[in-house]
Structures are given as C-alpha cells and as structure tokens.
Amino acid sequence: MDLESLLPGRRITEINRLGKYLIITLNDNNYLVFHLKIYGRLITNNSFSPPADHTHRFSLSLDDGTTLRFFDKSNIADIRLLSEDEVQEISSKLGPEPFSLGADDFHPIVTSAKLPRIKDTILDQSLIAGVGNIYADEALFKAKISPLRKPAELNTQESADLLRSIQEVLQSGIDHGGTSIESYYDTQGAPGQNQKYLVCYGQGGKPCPVCKNPIVQTEIAGRRTHYCATCQPESQLSLFG
C-alpha cells in the first residue's frame, strides 16, 4: 500500500489503543493502524537519532511542524490503512482488556481456557488483550502463581489475585513510561524507566527478592520466562473454591 500517496490532506481526529494496536483515526473514517511488535518505534522528536540497526520505514509530516517517524529493527512491525469494518474485525478477535475486567469476569475466562499453562493463557490476545511477556512474568510472580500451572486449576481467590497483579504491573509500566530492556523509546525518544522496578523478569539465576532462592529462567511456548520455583510452586493446594 502506497501510504505516501494516500495520506496527504487527511486529518487526525483521534488516537486510541486497542490491545497492542495503536489506532489513529482519520477524518475520512479510515484508520492508520500500527502494531509495533517487539522493536517498532514511533517518534515525534525530530532531533532523535535511532540506533544504527533500526530501519526508517515511514514518516508523516503534520501541519504543526511535527514529523511522526516510524522505525523498526526487525522489519516485522506492522502499519496499515484500514476501514472501520477492518478495525472492527481486529477488535472482534481480541479479548477484553485487563482494566475492564472484574474478578467474576476474569475467573471463567482463565479456567475455561484450553491452553496447557496459565502463562500461555494470559498472553493469548484472543482471551485477554494487551498483556505482554514481561508483564506476564511480573504478574504471575506478584500473584505467587507458577507460569506452569494449568489454567483450570486456579481457584477463585488465585484468579482474583492474578487479575489484580496484572492490573498493578501494567499500571506500573504506564506510570514509569514503559520498560526499556533492549530498545524501547517513547514518542520523544526517551527510554522508559519501568525496568528498574522489575522483580522477576530478566532476573534468571539471581536471588528471589522474597525467599532468596535463585530465579528460574526457562522457555514457555518460545517465550523467555522467569519465576521462583519456591514462591510459585507448580503444585499448590486449593484452599478456596
């Protein structure tokens, strides 16, 4: 799609997020939709120079002199110009957002999931939208639930604790401007600060901040995973129904 010929003259009326999608609404009822994947970056600071391994894929010049630049290291980040029906189709494939859920809503979503492990479940965007790998590890640690647990095994108290933990770690990420472990930047080109507050993710081999036993690093469904086998045992007695 030749965006350079299609976008001039259109006006941005609204910017929203849908799960991991960034949705820019245009005045002709079309939408510029970004999915940044791992390394996609949207920068409005004209003086920002990205790392040398990032490709400059797209620029959008605005009337106020701002230039929105789109960079990507891996060339897998996605940008599309979509109709309202196409955006609705994306929305229909996403589960609810964690901040919109209560414990009574979250428990049946989790326990009815057909995936083998709870970490797979909370990363599945069709079940719960917007939870990424880092925040999944942090939330499971905070809730004292092993990422290896079967979703159907969680009792109502555990699922309530997990939902609250997901909401808290996501809010921490928002409050601290995102998590910059490799190359995340906000729109001004500034790195986030939330990596300073991580207690589990990326801590493989280091002492657990609670029990001092080493944090385990493994892979689940191809995703780097960190947890404490002592604080998050795979086999847990159910004390609540």
N, C-alpha and C positions, 0 to 999 in steps of 0.2 A: 504494500500500500504506500503510495507516494504522499506522505503527510505534508511535505513541504508545499505541495500544490493544493492540498485540500484544506489546510488550516488557516491561511491568511484571511483576515477580515472577520473571523469568528471571535466571539466574546466569551470569556469565562464568567459564569454566573454563580458557580458553587463548587466547593471541593469537599469531598467526603471520603471515608474509608469504608470498605466492605470486606470484612475478614482481613486478608493480606493484600487486597487490591486497593489502590488509590484511584478514586473516580473523580475526574474533572468534568463537570457539566458545562456544556457549551450552549450558546443561545439559540441554536437551531435544533435542540432536542437530541443531539448526538453527544457522545461521551468519549473523552480521551482516557483510556484505562491503562494503568501501569500495574504490573506485578514485578516487584524488584528482585524476587527470588533471594539469592544469597548476597550477591555483590552489586546489584543495581543501586545507583545513587542519583538523586535529583537535587541539583544545586542551583540556588538563585544568587549566590555571592559571585559577582563577576570576576573578583580577584582571586578566587580559589583555583589552585592548580591540583588536579587529581594525581594520584600515584601514577608512575610511568606505565604500569601494567594495565591501566584502565583505558578502555576504548570510548571515545566521544561518539555517541550514537545519534544524538538528536539535540537540537536547540530550538527554543520557542521564544521569540522576541515579543515582549509586551509593550503596550503603549506608554507605560510609565518609565521605560528605560531598562527594566529588569529583563534578564535573559534566563529562562529556565533551561538548564543543561542536564542532559541525561547521560550518565556514564555507566559502564558495566565492565567488570573484569573478565567474566566468563562467557559473555555473549549469550546467556540464557534468560536474562531478564526480558520481560515482555512489554510491548507497548502496542495498543490497538485503538482504532477509532471505531466505536460501536454504536449501534442504535439502542433505543430504550428497550426493545424486545430482547436484544442480545445481552444487555446488562441484567435484565430480569432472569434470563436463562442462567447466568452465572450465579445470581443470588439464590435461585431455586436449588442449586447444588450444594449450597453452604448450610451448615448447621447454625444454630443460634450463637450469638456472642456471649462470652462468659459473664460480662457485666449485666446482661439482660436476663440472666437465669437466677432462680431461687433454688434452694436445696431440693425442694419437692420436684422441680423440673429436671434437675441435673441427674438425680439418682436413677430414674428409669432410662435415661439416655446412656448412662455408663453401663449399667448392669445388663441391658439388653444387647449391648454391642457384641458382634460376632468375632472380634479380633482377639488374638491369643493373650495379649498383655495390656495392662492399663496404660502404659506409655503409648503404645500404638493407638489406643482409643482416643486419648486427649490430643494427639497430633492429627487425627483424621479430621480434615476440614469439613467433611460432609456431616460430621457428628457435632463438632464444636469448632466454631470459626475463630481463627486468629491466634491460636497457641503455637508458638514455635519451639524448637528443640531445647534451647537454653532455658526457656521459662517452664517447660515441662519438667525438666530435671529439678529446677529450683522448687517448683510447686510440690512435686512428689516428696522431696526431702522435707519441706516445711510441714507437710501433712503426715510424715512418717509412714509413707506407703511405698513399698518396693515397686519399681517400674516393671518388675517381672510378674506381679500379681495378676490373676485372671480378673477381668472386669466384673464378672458375675459374682465374684466372691466378696466384693465390697459391701459392707452393711451401710445402713442409712447414715450413721454417725461418720464413718470414714468418707463417704462420698460428699457429705456436707463439709467436712474438714478440707477435702481436696478442692472443692469449688471455691471455698474461702481463700485457700492458699493460692490458687490460680489467679483470682482477682487481685490479691495482695501483691504477687510478684509482677503481674502486668502493670499495676499501678506504680510500683517502684520503678519499672522500666520507663514509664511515661514521665514520672517526677524527675528522674535523673537523665533524661534526654537520650534514652536508648543505650544499648550495650555495644561497645566498640571493642571487640576482641581481635578482629582482623582489620577491617577497613570500613566500618560504618561511619557515616557522617550525616549530620542534619543538613537542612537546606542551606545553611550558612557555611557549610564546610567544616563545622566543629565536631569533634568526636563526642560520643556520649560518655557518661560517667557511671552508668549502672554496673559496669564490670567490676567496679570497686566494691560493690555490695553483694556480689555472688558468693554463696557459701558452699555450693556443691559443684556446679558445672565448672569444668576445667581444673578441678582440684584432685584429679586422679593420683593416688599414692600419698597424698598429704593427709595429715590427721583430721578426722571429722571434728568440727567445732563443738560438737556435743559430747561424744564419747571418746574421742582421741584415737579411735581405730582408723586405719587408712581408708580413704575413699576409693571405691572400686571404679575403674574405668573399663567399659566394655562397649559392644555394639548391639543395638536392637533395631532390626529392620534397616540396617545400613546406617543408622544414626548413632553418633558418638553419645554415650550415656554414662552418667556419673551418679553414684548413690552410695550410701553407707549400709553395708550388709547387717550391721548391728542395730542401727536406729530404724532401718527399713527392712525388717526381715521378710523373706518371701513367704513364709508360713506364719500366719497370725491367727490367734484365737478370736473368734467372733463374740463380742460381749454385748452387741446390740443387734436387734432385728432389723 
